């Protein structure tokens, strides 16, 4: 079993990873179906590690805000579990989809119930669940406040240009939502649900902020930097399990095989990964692979896992 890495070791490891990946910056394809994301340079790369004992390590563009997109689904799932508990699973499943993140095929076959909360249809359902008792504007404000609470950082905001861009071009998501509404699977008007969904996907965060926001999942449900209790230890374990099995869409199995850590990706090029008991890691590189996951971000996490011995499957 490898020795626990010292802070100096971790900083040296991510600096080495950055140095090795620098010649490849720009690889992958930036998400261009959201016009605002298409404007982002593919040559960005940032990485931040926050350990459970409070050490922060960063490299590259770790302090540059980016659109976290579907990484935000971890936080809305956490909110939904807090509001509704295990009853949410009547509305959304817990199985890997094996299909693209915006696929409509399984919804047709399975009566409008999404496979898991991390594909688009599932996250739209989660938005509908947490909208109960709120106006869209109130809920969007609550989501922002929750993420600020997790990261202990009031500077986190929504990029309204990205939200407008998604609203103007999100035809597939409108189709998914209307399709689920046709099965009686949504309780609120489609426009209200998607307003919430597009805005939480448009959260702008740095790697450092994102790693801090995810730290509660590495530390048994409590943020060790603030002492804030977020979820129970069991719930943190279960959220991590869903991230491992479903967090990278139809590339989830490959990510588990190569990296071996719970992770959630977004088409903005960000990935949040969790090393339970050790650290929270955020990486950002906008160029995506064929599954819509950050190409160099995934590779950086594979290199990190190999050099630290971090894996839920053993060192």
Secondary structure, DSSP 8 states (H G I E B T S, - for coil): ------HHHHHHHHHHHHHHHGGGTT-SB---SSHHHHTS-TT--EEEEEETTS-EEEEESTTS-EE-GGGHHHHHHHHHHHHHGGGGGGTB--S---S-TT--HHHHHTTT-BS-TTSHHHHHHHHHHHTTTS-HHHHHHHHHHHHHHHHT-TT-EE-HHHHHHHHHH-HHHHHHHHHHHHTT--SS-HHHHHHHHHHHHTEEE-HHHHHHHTHHHHTTTB-TTT--B-S-HHHHHHHHHHHHHHTTGGGHHHHHHHT-SEEEE-TTSEEEEEETTTEEEEEE---B-TTSSBHHHHHHHHHHHHHH---TT--
